[in-house]
């Protein structure tokens, strides 16, 4: 067991439990979820600091924190979510699988905090639940989706699913492409082991979604993230 794994169980989990209790009360007082979003951002930065994870952000100037975006990124480790929450200066909601909403306390906080919980699959019900993200975007909040749909075991990019780009069409908000490098080492898939290190976030130029079909948007975002993975992984090596 690494020191970081020990710190996770001794510090991060107890703080998260207490924070979720407070979040439930905060969400009652502020049903918009905006206060919960600020708490989540603090929690993300706290996790990185305690676990010795350095976040190197490239392209911070490419977005305006006062605007809202559909944020799309690759997914290579459990650390991705807290690190994105801590590093992106956005009023951000995540799209998460419906099963997480059934976890006592944690799921309740997500649901009352405005996170979008979706059914998995390719049927109409799954797509309908995903379109809730478009409503959140239209209400002025940013939304994050992992278009791969699951974590990559190696950090290499998996094929994108179409749903995220159908949301992009429906909401008419710009896409903010973000490339994550290094998180597969920090929190490997199918392992409880946590290691310290550096995670690089490359924030691309926002993509205007107006007048573009889902397939064209999918190809554009895939090309941006895959090229950044190749470029910055090579630099890190």
WOWOMO-V853460 format. One record per pair of residues at least 24 apart in sequence whose ideal C-beta (glycine too) atoms are under 10 Angstrom apart, sorted by the first residue. I is the first residue (numbers start at 1). GAP is how many residues later the second one is. D is the distance in Angstrom with one decimal. If there is no record, write none. Layout:
BEGIN
I,GAP,D / I,GAP,D
END
This chain:
BEGIN
1,191,8.4 / 1,192,7.6 / 1,193,9.2 / 2,49,9.6 / 2,190,9.8 / 2,191,6.0 / 2,192,6.1 / 2,193,5.7 / 2,194,8.1 / 3,48,9.0 / 3,49,8.2 / 3,191,9.0 / 3,192,9.2 / 3,193,8.0 / 4,46,8.5 / 4,47,4.8 / 4,48,6.3 / 4,49,8.2 / 4,182,8.4 / 4,183,9.3 / 4,189,8.4 / 4,190,4.1 / 4,191,5.9 / 4,192,5.4 / 4,193,9.3 / 5,46,9.1 / 5,182,9.8 / 5,186,9.5 / 5,187,6.4 / 5,188,5.8 / 5,189,4.7 / 5,190,8.4 / 6,188,8.9 / 7,40,9.7 / 7,43,5.7 / 7,44,6.1 / 7,45,8.4 / 7,187,8.0 / 7,189,9.6 / 8,39,8.4 / 8,42,8.2 / 8,43,6.8 / 8,179,9.5 / 8,184,8.5 / 8,186,5.5 / 9,183,9.1 / 9,185,9.6 / 10,40,9.7 / 11,35,9.0 / 11,36,9.3 / 11,39,5.6 / 11,40,8.9 / 12,31,8.9 / 12,34,8.0 / 12,35,5.8 / 12,38,6.2 / 12,39,7.2 / 12,70,9.0 / 12,182,9.1 / 15,28,7.7 / 15,31,6.9 / 15,32,8.8 / 15,35,8.5 / 16,27,6.9 / 16,30,9.4 / 16,31,8.6 / 16,66,9.6 / 16,89,9.6 / 16,90,8.2 / 16,93,9.8 / 17,88,7.3 / 17,89,8.9 / 19,24,6.1 / 19,27,9.1 / 19,90,8.5 / 20,84,9.6 / 20,85,5.0 / 20,86,6.0 / 20,87,9.7 / 20,88,8.0 / 20,89,4.8 / 20,90,9.3 / 20,93,9.8 / 21,84,7.2 / 21,88,8.7 / 22,87,9.3 / 23,82,9.0 / 23,83,9.6 / 23,85,8.9 / 23,86,4.5 / 23,87,9.2 / 23,89,7.9 / 23,90,6.5 / 24,81,7.5 / 24,84,6.2 / 24,85,5.8 / 24,88,6.6 / 24,89,9.1 / 26,83,9.0 / 26,86,9.0 / 26,87,8.4 / 27,81,8.6 / 27,82,6.9 / 27,83,9.8 / 27,84,8.8 / 27,85,3.8 / 27,86,5.5 / 27,87,8.3 / 28,84,7.5 / 30,82,9.8 / 30,83,9.4 / 30,84,10.0 / 31,81,7.3 / 31,82,9.4 / 31,83,8.4 / 32,59,9.2 / 32,81,9.4 / 32,82,7.0 / 32,107,8.6 / 32,108,9.5 / 32,109,8.4 / 33,58,8.6 / 33,60,6.9 / 33,76,9.9 / 33,77,9.6 / 33,78,9.8 / 33,79,7.4 / 33,80,4.5 / 33,81,3.0 / 33,82,7.8 / 33,103,9.0 / 33,108,7.6 / 34,57,6.0 / 34,79,9.3 / 34,80,8.2 / 34,106,9.6 / 34,107,7.9 / 35,78,8.7 / 36,57,9.3 / 36,73,7.1 / 36,74,9.0 / 36,76,7.6 / 36,77,3.6 / 36,78,7.1 / 36,79,8.8 / 37,48,8.2 / 37,53,8.5 / 37,54,5.3 / 37,55,6.2 / 37,56,7.1 / 37,76,7.2 / 37,77,7.6 / 37,78,9.6 / 37,104,7.7 / 37,105,9.2 / 38,53,8.4 / 39,46,9.6 / 39,70,9.3 / 39,74,8.5 / 40,41,9.0 / 40,42,8.2 / 40,44,9.9 / 40,45,4.8 / 40,46,8.5 / 40,52,7.7 / 40,53,9.3 / 40,54,8.8 / 40,69,9.3 / 40,70,9.7 / 40,73,7.5 / 40,75,9.2 / 41,41,9.4 / 41,43,9.6 / 41,44,5.3 / 41,45,5.8 / 41,46,8.7 / 41,47,8.1 / 41,48,8.0 / 41,49,8.8 / 41,50,9.2 / 41,51,7.7 / 42,43,8.8 / 42,44,7.7 / 43,39,6.6 / 43,42,7.0 / 43,43,7.5 / 44,35,9.4 / 44,37,7.7 / 44,38,4.0 / 44,39,6.1 / 44,40,7.2 / 44,41,3.6 / 44,42,2.8 / 44,43,7.3 / 44,44,9.0 / 44,48,9.8 / 45,37,8.5 / 45,38,9.0 / 45,40,8.3 / 45,41,3.9 / 45,42,8.0 / 46,36,8.6 / 46,40,7.8 / 47,32,7.8 / 47,34,9.7 / 47,35,4.6 / 47,36,7.8 / 47,38,9.0 / 47,39,7.2 / 47,147,9.9 / 48,31,8.2 / 48,34,7.1 / 48,35,6.2 / 48,37,10.0 / 48,38,5.8 / 48,39,8.3 / 48,138,9.7 / 48,148,9.7 / 48,151,8.3 / 49,37,9.0 / 51,28,8.1 / 51,31,9.3 / 51,135,8.0 / 51,136,9.4 / 51,143,6.2 / 51,144,8.7 / 51,145,6.2 / 51,146,9.5 / 52,134,9.7 / 52,142,9.5 / 52,143,8.7 / 52,144,3.4 / 52,145,7.9 / 52,146,9.9 / 53,26,6.6 / 53,29,9.0 / 53,30,6.9 / 53,33,9.5 / 53,129,8.8 / 53,130,8.8 / 53,133,6.0 / 53,134,9.4 / 53,141,8.9 / 53,142,9.0 / 53,143,6.1 / 53,144,6.6 / 53,145,7.5 / 53,146,6.1 / 54,128,9.2 / 54,142,8.2 / 54,143,7.3 / 54,144,4.4 / 54,145,7.3 / 54,146,9.2 / 55,24,9.8 / 55,28,5.8 / 55,29,9.5 / 55,31,7.0 / 55,32,5.1 / 55,127,9.5 / 55,143,7.7 / 55,144,5.7 / 55,145,8.1 / 55,146,6.5 / 56,31,9.4 / 56,125,8.9 / 56,126,8.5 / 56,142,5.7 / 56,143,7.2 / 56,144,4.6 / 56,145,7.2 / 56,146,9.2 / 56,176,9.4 / 56,180,9.4 / 57,26,9.9 / 57,30,5.6 / 57,31,8.7 / 57,32,9.9 / 57,121,9.6 / 57,142,9.6 / 57,143,7.9 / 57,144,5.0 / 57,145,8.2 / 57,146,6.8 / 58,121,8.7 / 58,123,9.7 / 58,142,6.6 / 58,143,6.9 / 58,144,4.7 / 58,145,6.8 / 58,146,9.5 / 58,170,8.6 / 58,174,7.4 / 59,117,9.6 / 59,118,9.6 / 59,119,8.6 / 59,120,9.2 / 59,142,8.1 / 59,143,5.8 / 59,144,3.6 / 59,145,6.3 / 59,146,7.8 / 59,169,9.3 / 60,27,8.6 / 60,28,9.2 / 60,29,8.1 / 60,141,8.9 / 60,143,6.4 / 61,142,8.5 / 61,144,9.9 / 62,114,7.7 / 62,115,9.4 / 62,116,9.7 / 62,140,9.4 / 62,141,5.0 / 62,142,6.4 / 62,143,5.2 / 62,144,6.9 / 63,25,8.1 / 63,26,8.3 / 63,27,7.5 / 63,79,9.3 / 63,111,8.7 / 63,113,5.5 / 63,115,9.5 / 63,140,6.2 / 63,141,9.2 / 63,142,8.7 / 63,143,6.3 / 64,25,9.3 / 64,26,9.4 / 64,142,8.8 / 65,24,4.0 / 65,25,6.1 / 65,26,8.5 / 65,77,9.4 / 66,24,9.4 / 66,25,9.5 / 67,24,9.9 / 67,73,9.2 / 67,75,8.2 / 67,106,8.6 / 67,107,7.8 / 67,109,9.2 / 67,139,8.3 / 68,24,8.9 / 68,25,9.9 / 68,68,9.0 / 68,69,6.2 / 68,70,9.2 / 68,71,8.8 / 68,72,5.6 / 68,73,5.8 / 68,74,4.5 / 68,75,8.0 / 68,103,9.4 / 68,105,6.2 / 68,106,8.8 / 68,108,9.4 / 69,68,8.2 / 69,72,9.8 / 69,73,5.0 / 69,74,8.1 / 69,75,9.0 / 69,104,6.2 / 69,105,5.5 / 69,106,6.8 / 69,107,3.9 / 69,108,9.6 / 69,109,9.7 / 69,137,6.3 / 69,138,9.4 / 70,25,9.9 / 70,63,7.7 / 70,64,8.7 / 70,66,9.8 / 70,67,6.1 / 70,72,7.4 / 70,73,5.7 / 70,74,8.0 / 70,75,7.0 / 70,94,7.4 / 70,95,9.1 / 70,97,6.5 / 70,98,5.4 / 70,101,6.6 / 70,102,9.9 / 70,103,5.4 / 70,104,7.2 / 70,105,5.0 / 70,106,7.0 / 70,107,9.7 / 70,136,9.4 / 70,137,9.1 / 70,139,7.7 / 70,147,9.6 / 70,151,9.8 / 71,71,5.9 / 71,72,6.9 / 71,73,4.2 / 71,74,7.5 / 71,75,9.8 / 71,103,10.0 / 71,104,7.8 / 71,105,4.8 / 71,106,8.2 / 71,107,6.0 / 71,132,9.1 / 71,135,9.9 / 72,71,9.6 / 72,72,7.6 / 72,73,5.8 / 72,74,7.7 / 72,75,5.4 / 72,76,9.7 / 72,88,8.5 / 72,92,5.9 / 72,93,8.5 / 72,95,9.6 / 72,96,8.2 / 72,103,5.7 / 72,104,7.3 / 72,105,5.7 / 72,106,7.1 / 72,132,9.6 / 72,135,9.1 / 72,145,9.2 / 72,146,9.6 / 72,149,5.4 / 72,150,9.6 / 72,152,9.3 / 72,153,7.8 / 73,71,7.1 / 73,72,8.5 / 73,73,6.5 / 73,74,8.2 / 73,75,9.1 / 73,103,8.9 / 73,104,7.3 / 73,105,3.9 / 73,106,6.7 / 73,107,5.5 / 73,128,8.2 / 73,129,9.4 / 73,130,9.4 / 73,131,9.8 / 73,148,9.3 / 73,152,7.1 / 74,72,7.4 / 74,73,8.3 / 74,74,6.3 / 74,77,9.3 / 74,78,7.0 / 74,81,8.3 / 74,82,9.0 / 74,83,5.5 / 74,84,7.9 / 74,86,9.4 / 74,103,9.5 / 74,104,8.2 / 74,105,6.3 / 74,106,5.6 / 74,107,8.7 / 74,109,9.1 / 74,110,9.7 / 74,147,9.9 / 74,148,9.6 / 74,151,5.4 / 74,152,8.6 / 74,154,9.1 / 74,155,7.0 / 75,70,9.7 / 75,71,3.9 / 75,72,8.6 / 75,73,5.3 / 75,74,8.2 / 75,75,6.9 / 75,76,4.9 / 75,77,6.7 / 75,80,9.9 / 75,82,9.6 / 75,83,8.2 / 75,105,7.5 / 75,108,8.4 / 75,109,9.5 / 75,114,9.8 / 76,70,9.7 / 76,72,9.1 / 76,75,6.1 / 76,76,4.9 / 76,77,8.5 / 76,78,8.0 / 76,79,4.5 / 76,80,8.4 / 76,81,8.9 / 76,82,9.5 / 76,104,6.1 / 76,105,8.1 / 76,106,8.2 / 76,107,4.9 / 76,108,3.9 / 76,109,8.7 / 76,110,9.0 / 76,111,8.8 / 76,112,9.3 / 76,113,8.1 / 76,123,9.4 / 76,153,9.5 / 77,74,6.6 / 77,75,8.8 / 77,76,10.0 / 77,78,8.1 / 77,103,7.9 / 77,105,8.3 / 77,106,3.3 / 77,107,5.1 / 77,108,7.7 / 77,109,5.5 / 77,110,4.1 / 77,111,7.1 / 77,112,7.2 / 77,114,9.9 / 77,117,9.6 / 77,122,8.2 / 78,73,7.6 / 78,105,7.9 / 78,108,8.4 / 78,109,4.2 / 78,110,9.0 / 78,111,8.2 / 78,113,9.5 / 78,114,9.5 / 78,116,8.5 / 79,101,8.9 / 79,103,8.8 / 79,104,4.7 / 79,105,9.2 / 79,106,9.5 / 79,107,4.7 / 79,108,4.6 / 79,115,7.9 / 79,116,9.8 / 79,118,9.5 / 79,120,6.7 / 80,64,9.4 / 80,66,7.7 / 80,71,7.9 / 80,98,9.6 / 80,100,5.7 / 80,103,5.2 / 80,104,9.4 / 80,106,9.2 / 80,107,8.3 / 80,119,8.3 / 80,121,9.5 / 81,63,8.2 / 81,65,9.1 / 81,102,9.7 / 82,105,9.9 / 83,97,7.6 / 83,99,9.5 / 83,100,6.9 / 83,103,8.5 / 83,104,9.9 / 83,116,5.6 / 83,118,7.2 / 84,60,6.4 / 84,62,10.0 / 84,94,7.2 / 84,96,7.7 / 84,99,9.7 / 84,115,9.8 / 84,117,7.4 / 85,59,8.8 / 87,91,9.2 / 87,93,10.0 / 87,112,8.8 / 87,114,5.6 / 87,116,8.9 / 88,54,7.8 / 88,56,8.2 / 88,88,8.4 / 88,90,7.7 / 88,113,8.0 / 88,115,7.9 / 90,51,8.4 / 90,52,4.3 / 90,53,9.5 / 90,54,8.7 / 90,86,8.2 / 91,49,7.6 / 91,50,5.0 / 91,51,5.9 / 91,52,10.0 / 92,49,7.3 / 92,50,4.8 / 92,51,7.4 / 92,52,5.8 / 93,39,10.0 / 93,40,7.8 / 93,43,5.5 / 93,44,9.0 / 93,46,9.9 / 93,48,5.5 / 93,49,7.0 / 93,50,5.2 / 93,51,7.2 / 94,39,9.5 / 94,48,9.9 / 94,49,7.6 / 94,50,5.0 / 94,51,8.0 / 94,52,8.8 / 95,34,9.3 / 95,35,7.1 / 95,37,8.5 / 95,38,5.4 / 95,41,9.0 / 95,48,6.4 / 95,49,6.7 / 95,50,4.7 / 95,51,7.8 / 95,68,9.1 / 95,69,8.1 / 95,72,8.5 / 96,48,9.6 / 96,49,9.7 / 96,50,9.6 / 97,52,9.4 / 97,53,9.6 / 98,28,9.2 / 98,31,7.2 / 114,25,9.0 / 114,27,7.0 / 114,29,9.7 / 115,28,9.3 / 115,29,9.8 / 116,27,6.6 / 116,28,9.5 / 116,29,8.6 / 116,51,9.5 / 118,27,9.3 / 118,45,8.4 / 120,29,8.1 / 120,30,9.6 / 122,39,8.4 / 122,40,8.9 / 122,41,8.4 / 126,37,7.8 / 127,35,9.4 / 127,36,6.5 / 127,39,7.2 / 127,40,9.5 / 129,34,9.9 / 130,31,9.8 / 130,33,5.0 / 130,34,8.0 / 130,36,7.6 / 130,37,6.2 / 130,40,9.6 / 131,32,8.9 / 131,35,7.8 / 131,36,6.5 / 131,39,6.2 / 131,40,9.0 / 132,35,9.2 / 133,30,9.1 / 133,31,8.4 / 133,34,5.1 / 133,35,9.7 / 133,37,8.8 / 133,38,7.6 / 134,32,8.7 / 134,33,5.1 / 134,34,8.5 / 134,35,8.8 / 134,36,4.2 / 134,37,4.0 / 134,38,8.9 / 134,39,8.5 / 135,32,9.9 / 135,35,9.1 / 135,36,8.1 / 136,31,9.7 / 136,35,8.6 / 137,30,7.7 / 137,31,9.0 / 137,33,8.7 / 137,34,4.1 / 137,35,8.6 / 137,36,4.8 / 138,32,8.9 / 138,33,5.8 / 138,34,8.3 / 138,35,7.8 / 140,33,9.7 / 142,31,8.3 / 142,34,7.7 / 143,24,7.7 / 143,28,8.3 / 143,30,8.5 / 144,32,9.0 / 144,34,8.4 / 145,30,9.8 / 146,34,9.7 / 147,28,10.0 / 147,30,9.8 / 147,70,10.0 / 147,71,7.5 / 147,74,6.9 / 147,75,8.0 / 147,78,8.8 / 148,74,9.8 / 148,77,9.6 / 150,39,9.0 / 151,32,9.0 / 151,33,8.0 / 151,36,9.1 / 151,37,9.6 / 151,38,5.2 / 151,39,9.4 / 152,31,9.7 / 152,32,6.7 / 152,37,7.6 / 153,31,7.5 / 153,35,7.8 / 153,36,4.6 / 153,37,7.3 / 154,30,6.5 / 154,34,9.5 / 154,35,8.7 / 155,25,8.8 / 155,26,7.4 / 155,27,8.0 / 155,28,7.7 / 155,29,3.6 / 155,30,7.6 / 155,33,9.5 / 155,34,9.6 / 155,74,8.0 / 155,78,7.9 / 156,28,8.8 / 156,70,9.3 / 156,73,7.8 / 156,77,9.6 / 157,65,7.4 / 157,68,6.3 / 157,69,5.2 / 157,71,9.9 / 157,72,6.0 / 157,73,9.4 / 159,59,9.7 / 159,63,8.3 / 160,57,9.8 / 160,58,5.4 / 160,59,8.9 / 160,61,7.1 / 160,62,5.4 / 160,65,8.8 / 161,57,8.7 / 162,52,5.8 / 162,53,7.7 / 162,55,9.7 / 162,56,6.5 / 163,51,8.9 / 164,50,8.7 / 164,53,8.7 / 164,54,8.0 / 164,57,8.3 / 165,44,8.6 / 165,47,9.0 / 165,48,8.4 / 165,49,3.9 / 165,50,7.5 / 165,51,8.6 / 165,52,4.5 / 165,53,4.6 / 165,54,9.3 / 165,55,9.3 / 165,56,7.5 / 165,57,9.9 / 166,47,9.6 / 166,48,5.1 / 166,51,9.2 / 166,52,9.5 / 167,42,9.6 / 167,47,9.0 / 167,50,10.0 / 168,39,8.4 / 168,41,4.6 / 168,44,8.2 / 168,45,9.9 / 168,46,7.1 / 168,49,5.4 / 168,50,8.9 / 168,53,8.8 / 169,40,6.6 / 169,41,9.4 / 169,42,9.7 / 169,43,7.6 / 169,44,7.0 / 169,45,5.4 / 169,47,10.0 / 169,48,7.4 / 170,39,9.4 / 170,44,9.5 / 171,38,7.7 / 172,36,9.3 / 172,37,6.1 / 172,38,5.9 / 172,39,9.5 / 173,33,9.2 / 173,35,9.6 / 173,36,6.8 / 173,37,9.5 / 174,31,9.3 / 174,32,3.9 / 174,33,6.0 / 174,34,5.8 / 174,35,6.3 / 174,36,8.9 / 175,29,8.9 / 175,30,10.0 / 175,31,6.6 / 175,32,4.3 / 175,33,8.4 / 175,34,6.0 / 175,37,9.6 / 175,42,6.6 / 175,45,8.1 / 175,46,6.2 / 175,49,9.4 / 176,27,6.7 / 176,28,7.1 / 176,29,8.7 / 176,30,5.3 / 176,31,7.9 / 176,45,9.8 / 177,25,8.6 / 177,26,7.8 / 177,27,4.0 / 177,28,8.1 / 177,29,8.2 / 177,30,6.7 / 177,43,8.2 / 177,44,5.1 / 177,45,9.2 / 177,46,9.4 / 177,47,4.6 / 177,48,5.8 / 177,51,8.1 / 178,24,6.9 / 178,25,5.5 / 178,26,7.0 / 178,43,9.9 / 178,46,9.5 / 178,47,7.9 / 178,50,9.0 / 179,24,8.2 / 179,25,7.3 / 179,45,7.5 / 179,46,4.9 / 179,47,8.6 / 179,48,8.7 / 179,49,3.8 / 179,50,5.8 / 179,51,9.9 / 179,52,9.0 / 179,53,7.0 / 179,54,9.4 / 180,45,8.8 / 180,48,9.5 / 180,49,8.8 / 181,47,8.0 / 181,48,6.5 / 181,50,9.7 / 181,51,5.4 / 181,52,5.7 / 181,54,9.4 / 181,55,6.6 / 182,50,9.4 / 182,51,8.8 / 182,54,7.3 / 198,38,8.1 / 200,28,9.3 / 200,32,5.8 / 200,33,8.8 / 200,35,8.9 / 200,36,6.9 / 201,31,9.9 / 202,25,9.9 / 202,26,4.6 / 202,27,8.7 / 202,29,8.4 / 202,30,5.9 / 203,25,9.7 / 204,24,7.1
END
